[in-house]
Amino acid sequence: MEEKEILKKLISNKKNRKDYFYLLVDKIKKRLYVIAYSRLQNKSDTEDVIQETLFEIYKHINKLKDHEKFNSWITSILINKCNYIYKKNRKCIYLEENEIDTYYTSQNQINNINLINDKLDFYSLINCLPIEDRTLIAMFYSEEYTSKEISEILNINESTIRSRLKRSREKIKNYIKRSE
C-alpha cells in the first residue's frame, strides 16, 4: 500500500487507526532516521527525537489539512525537535566506544580516523560540515527532497538552499582531498 493511501485511511478510519499508523511508520522511519542522525550525530538522541516526532504525528494527524504536504509537515516537526535536542546538548561531550581510546587526540585526528575506518561513508563525509549544512545534504541526497521542498520545510529562500548545497559539496570535496 502506498504512503498516500495509508495516510488517507489513517485519517478517515477511526477503528483501525493504530494499524494504519504502524504501516505509515514503516514507510517513513528510514527517512526520519537519516535526517535526524545527520543533525544530531548521536544514535540515542536520534531514536528519542524520532519517538517524539511519531507521537506528535499521531496526536495531530487530523489537523493536517493538505495531505500532499505530509512529508514537509513531518520533516518540519522532526527538525524542530532535533534543534531543541541539539541546543540542549550543545555543551555535552559524547564519546563513542571507538573514540574513548582516542579521547586525547585532536578532533581533526578523530575525524580522519573515523573517515578512514568508515571508508568515506555518508555520515563521515557530512561530519565536516556545520550542522545546518549536514541537514541540507541529508535531505537533498539521502531523502531526495528538491531544493524547493527543503526551502518550504526550513523556511529558507530556495536560492540560499542551492548556494549552501553548492558550498557544502565543495567543503566535502576539499575534506576528501585533505584526507587522502
Kinemage of the C-alpha trace (Angstrom):
@kinemage 1
@onewidth
@group {chain A} dominant
@subgroup {mainchain}
@vectorlist {calphas} color= white
{ca met a 1} P 0.000 0.000 0.000
{ca glu a 2} L 1.348 3.449 -0.929
{ca glu a 3} L 2.155 6.067 1.692
{ca lys a 4} L -0.579 8.447 0.477
{ca glu a 5} L -3.169 5.688 0.578
{ca ile a 6} L -2.160 4.706 4.105
{ca leu a 7} L -2.325 8.354 5.172
{ca lys a 8} L -5.862 8.786 3.833
{ca lys a 9} L -7.029 5.618 5.589
{ca leu a 10} L -5.307 6.666 8.798
{ca ile a 11} L -7.162 9.960 8.865
{ca ser a 12} L -10.549 8.652 7.755
{ca asn a 13} L -10.643 5.335 9.637
{ca lys a 14} L -11.301 5.569 13.374
{ca lys a 15} L -11.346 1.823 14.097
{ca asn a 16} L -8.007 0.688 12.658
{ca arg a 17} L -6.144 3.930 13.272
{ca lys a 18} L -3.243 2.272 15.104
{ca asp a 19} L -2.808 -0.353 12.393
{ca tyr a 20} L -2.593 2.275 9.678
{ca phe a 21} L -0.253 4.354 11.793
{ca tyr a 22} L 2.130 1.394 12.154
{ca leu a 23} L 2.045 0.904 8.384
{ca leu a 24} L 2.835 4.590 7.907
{ca val a 25} L 5.708 4.427 10.387
{ca asp a 26} L 7.193 1.531 8.402
{ca lys a 27} L 7.159 3.738 5.306
{ca ile a 28} L 8.730 6.840 6.903
{ca lys a 29} L 11.070 5.576 9.643
{ca lys a 30} L 14.217 5.344 7.497
{ca arg a 31} L 13.679 8.848 6.123
{ca leu a 32} L 13.230 10.252 9.630
{ca tyr a 33} L 16.325 8.435 10.886
{ca val a 34} L 18.586 9.750 8.124
{ca ile a 35} L 17.544 13.351 8.672
{ca ala a 36} L 17.668 13.187 12.471
{ca tyr a 37} L 21.019 11.401 12.586
{ca ser a 38} L 22.578 13.844 10.151
{ca arg a 39} L 21.506 16.612 12.502
{ca leu a 40} L 22.289 15.071 15.899
{ca gln a 41} L 25.125 12.588 15.176
{ca asn a 42} L 24.044 10.500 18.160
{ca lys a 43} L 22.048 7.278 17.894
{ca ser a 44} L 20.306 7.604 21.252
{ca asp a 45} L 19.195 11.204 20.652
{ca thr a 46} L 18.128 10.284 17.130
{ca glu a 47} L 15.916 7.474 18.396
{ca asp a 48} L 14.420 9.740 21.076
{ca val a 49} L 13.643 12.516 18.637
{ca ile a 50} L 12.016 10.074 16.213
{ca gln a 51} L 9.817 8.726 19.024
{ca glu a 52} L 8.763 12.251 19.951
{ca thr a 53} L 8.080 13.106 16.314
{ca leu a 54} L 5.961 9.997 15.788
{ca phe a 55} L 3.992 10.810 18.916
{ca glu a 56} L 3.315 14.341 17.615
{ca ile a 57} L 2.282 12.985 14.232
{ca tyr a 58} L -0.132 10.511 15.797
{ca lys a 59} L -1.611 13.164 18.082
{ca his a 60} L -2.079 15.831 15.411
{ca ile a 61} L -2.566 13.928 12.148
{ca asn a 62} L -6.216 15.006 11.980
{ca lys a 63} L -5.156 18.671 11.900
{ca leu a 64} L -3.256 18.179 8.641
{ca lys a 65} L -5.377 19.897 6.017
{ca asp a 66} L -3.362 19.193 2.886
{ca his a 67} L -2.250 15.544 2.604
{ca glu a 68} L 0.208 16.496 -0.128
{ca lys a 69} L 2.226 18.419 2.459
{ca phe a 70} L 2.561 15.447 4.809
{ca asn a 71} L 6.288 14.941 4.137
{ca ser a 72} L 7.047 18.618 4.646
{ca trp a 73} L 4.974 18.635 7.815
{ca ile a 74} L 6.671 15.634 9.430
{ca thr a 75} L 10.124 16.834 8.399
{ca ser a 76} L 9.442 20.241 9.968
{ca ile a 77} L 8.346 18.592 13.205
{ca leu a 78} L 11.428 16.377 13.184
{ca ile a 79} L 13.860 19.225 12.525
{ca asn a 80} L 12.301 21.396 15.228
{ca lys a 81} L 12.665 18.561 17.725
{ca cys a 82} L 16.249 17.950 16.570
{ca asn a 83} L 17.049 21.646 17.001
{ca tyr a 84} L 15.718 21.551 20.554
{ca ile a 85} L 17.837 18.496 21.432
{ca tyr a 86} L 20.885 19.950 19.661
{ca lys a 87} L 20.654 23.232 21.580
{ca lys a 88} L 20.100 21.401 24.843
{ca asn a 89} L 23.076 19.083 24.309
{ca arg a 90} L 25.416 21.541 22.625
{ca lys a 91} L 27.643 21.754 25.678
{ca cys a 92} L 27.732 17.997 26.295
{ca ile a 93} L 30.570 15.822 25.042
{ca tyr a 94} L 29.653 12.323 23.879
{ca leu a 95} L 32.223 9.628 23.315
{ca glu a 96} L 31.502 6.659 21.133
{ca glu a 97} L 33.090 3.392 22.217
{ca asn a 98} L 35.706 3.557 19.449
{ca glu a 99} L 36.612 7.144 20.421
{ca ile a 100} L 37.386 6.509 24.093
{ca asp a 101} L 40.954 5.405 23.319
{ca thr a 102} L 41.492 8.453 21.142
{ca tyr a 103} L 39.965 10.944 23.569
{ca tyr a 104} L 43.187 12.911 23.965
{ca thr a 105} L 43.849 13.248 20.252
{ca ser a 106} L 42.590 16.294 18.436
{ca gln a 107} L 39.080 16.387 16.972
{ca asn a 108} L 40.597 16.632 13.481
{ca gln a 109} L 42.537 13.405 14.041
{ca ile a 110} L 39.400 11.670 15.331
{ca asn a 111} L 37.515 12.765 12.219
{ca asn a 112} L 40.318 11.482 9.988
{ca ile a 113} L 40.420 8.138 11.818
{ca asn a 114} L 36.664 7.792 11.504
{ca leu a 115} L 36.811 8.808 7.858
{ca ile a 116} L 39.333 6.101 7.048
{ca asn a 117} L 37.648 3.449 9.224
{ca asp a 118} L 34.221 4.134 7.790
{ca lys a 119} L 35.560 4.139 4.222
{ca leu a 120} L 34.129 7.543 3.457
{ca asp a 121} L 30.580 6.660 4.397
{ca phe a 122} L 27.841 9.256 4.215
{ca tyr a 123} L 27.917 10.391 7.846
{ca ser a 124} L 31.669 10.725 7.945
{ca leu a 125} L 31.585 12.892 4.880
{ca ile a 126} L 28.932 15.247 6.145
{ca asn a 127} L 30.544 15.402 9.583
{ca cys a 128} L 32.961 18.028 8.279
{ca leu a 129} L 30.019 20.383 7.709
{ca pro a 130} L 28.210 22.713 10.086
{ca ile a 131} L 25.022 21.210 11.477
{ca glu a 132} L 22.670 23.238 9.248
{ca asp a 133} L 24.516 22.109 6.126
{ca arg a 134} L 24.502 18.463 7.270
{ca thr a 135} L 20.729 18.589 7.388
{ca leu a 136} L 20.516 20.087 3.897
{ca ile a 137} L 22.835 17.458 2.427
{ca ala a 138} L 20.932 14.610 4.109
{ca met a 139} L 17.588 15.940 2.935
{ca phe a 140} L 18.798 16.572 -0.633
{ca tyr a 141} L 20.939 13.491 -1.306
{ca ser a 142} L 19.709 10.820 1.042
{ca glu a 143} L 15.998 11.648 1.142
{ca glu a 144} L 15.900 13.232 -2.329
{ca tyr a 145} L 13.952 16.330 -1.379
{ca thr a 146} L 14.169 19.064 -4.012
{ca ser a 147} L 15.682 22.418 -3.132
{ca lys a 148} L 12.171 23.872 -3.366
{ca glu a 149} L 10.803 21.329 -0.855
{ca ile a 150} L 13.723 21.952 1.504
{ca ser a 151} L 13.088 25.675 1.171
{ca glu a 152} L 9.460 25.236 2.205
{ca ile a 153} L 10.286 22.931 5.120
{ca leu a 154} L 13.053 25.110 6.563
{ca asn a 155} L 11.544 28.470 5.584
{ca ile a 156} L 14.717 29.497 3.782
{ca asn a 157} L 14.904 31.085 0.333
{ca glu a 158} L 15.379 28.443 -2.386
{ca ser a 159} L 18.401 30.219 -3.889
{ca thr a 160} L 20.007 30.176 -0.436
{ca ile a 161} L 19.408 26.432 -0.245
{ca arg a 162} L 21.057 25.907 -3.642
{ca ser a 163} L 24.088 28.046 -2.756
{ca arg a 164} L 24.511 26.308 0.620
{ca leu a 165} L 24.308 22.920 -1.102
{ca lys a 166} L 26.965 24.020 -3.572
{ca arg a 167} L 29.260 25.277 -0.785
{ca ser a 168} L 28.708 22.063 1.159
{ca arg a 169} L 29.673 19.946 -1.848
{ca glu a 170} L 32.873 21.996 -2.172
{ca lys a 171} L 33.679 21.523 1.520
{ca ile a 172} L 33.175 17.770 1.195
{ca lys a 173} L 35.441 17.623 -1.883
{ca asn a 174} L 38.162 19.542 -0.030
{ca tyr a 175} L 37.746 17.324 3.022
{ca ile a 176} L 38.206 14.202 0.886
{ca lys a 177} L 41.317 15.680 -0.773
{ca arg a 178} L 42.865 16.522 2.613
{ca ser a 179} L 42.131 13.009 3.920
{ca glu a 180} L 43.854 11.210 1.060
